[in-house]
Amino acid sequence: MASDTESFFPYKLDKRWSVLFKTLGVKESDGVRLTTDGYMLAKYGRVKVKTPLSNIDHTLVTADHRWYTAVGLRLSFADDGLTFGTNHKAGLCIEFIDKIPRVIGTKKHSALWVSVADPEGLAAAIESATDE
């Protein structure tokens, strides 16, 4: 499952929320990295998620969210999903086979939504990496 090249997908930062991002420690250099040794690493300010690419079940590009459900570090109201949100326009939901360790809240997380600048590209890179 490891690839010869590392891929990096930065977040698309909505400047209206720059004070929130600064408080959370989110930087323009944060985003989702698919490593050459077969891992996905998502960094959002002071928090990180790392899981093997083999633990990713599927992804789904979603768009046009309400800002108050998509921006910030948050838990889903519907399930135990985790959000690393920097805008409400579009992002990628990454569903896991085995839940990842708890980042916030009291339960492990079955999904991670990330508002990267190129959600379709990240979905394609994950699919390519997990098909190897």
N, C-alpha and C positions, 0 to 999 in steps of 0.2 A: 503493500500500500504506500510505501514511501515514494516520493517523486524526486527527480534530480534537481528541480528548481523550487525555490521557496516563493510563495505568492503572498502579497500583502494587499489588504483592502482597507483603506482608511475610512473613518466615519465622515459623513457629510454633516458638518457642524452648522446648525442654524444660529447665526450670530446673535439673534434676539435672546438666546439663552446662555450667552457667554459668562454671565455672573454665576449661574448654576454650574456650568462646566468648570469654572475656576474653583468653585467651592468643592466640587467632587474630584478635582485634580485631573480632569479630562484635558488632554492636549491634542494638537493637530497630528501628532505622531502616533496616537492611539488608533487601534483598529483590530482587524482579524488577520491572523497570519496562519497560513498552512505551511508547516515546516517540512524540511527535507527528510526528517526522521519519522513522518507519519502522524503528526499531531495537528490539532487546531488549537490555537492560542488566541483568545479574545481579551484585549486589555481595554479597560474603561476606567481611566483615572487610577485610583488606588486599588481597584479590584481586578482580578484576572480569572479566567476560566480556561482550563486546559483539559483536553480529552483526546484520546486517539481518534483518528479519522474513521477507524473501523467501528467506533461507537455512534456514528451518525447514521440515523435511519433514513431520513429524507429532509428536504428543505422546501420552503414555500415562500415565494416573493409576495409581500402584501403591501398595500398602499392606502393613502388617504385616511390616515388615522386622526382621531381627535388629539390635539397636542397634549392634553393632560393625561392621556393613556400611553403616549409614545415617547415623551421626552423625560430623560432622567434615568436613574438607577431604580428599578421598581420590580415588584412582583405582579403577575397577571391577576386580575380579579377572578378569572374563570378557572384557573388551574395553578400549578406550581411553577409555571414558566417564569423566566427571568428576562428583563429588558435592559439592554444597554442602548438607550435612545438619545440621539442627538438632533433629530428632526422628526416631523410627523408625516412627511411626504411618502416615503417608501423604506422598506427594509426587508430583511430575510429572517424567517423563522427557521431555526435549526432544531429538529426533533432528534432526541437521543434514544438509543436502544436501552442502555442502562442509565439511570438518572445520574447526573453529575453532583459532586459535593455541594452542599448548601453554601451560598454566597451571602444572601440575606434571608430573613425569615427563619422559619423553624424546620422546613422540609428540604430535601434534595430537589433538584430541578430536572424536569423532563424535557425542557426546551429552553432555547435562548433566542431572543429576537434582537437583531443588530441592525442599526440604521446606517449601514455602510454606503458610500457614494455609488457603488456599482453592485447592487444586490443580485442582479442577473449574472454578472461575472463571477461573483463569489459562489452562487449556486452551481454554475457550470464547473468551476474549479473543484468544488467539493465532489460533484458527481464524477468528474474525471479522475480525481485522486482515489475515490472509493471504488471505482470500477477496475482499477489496476490489479 
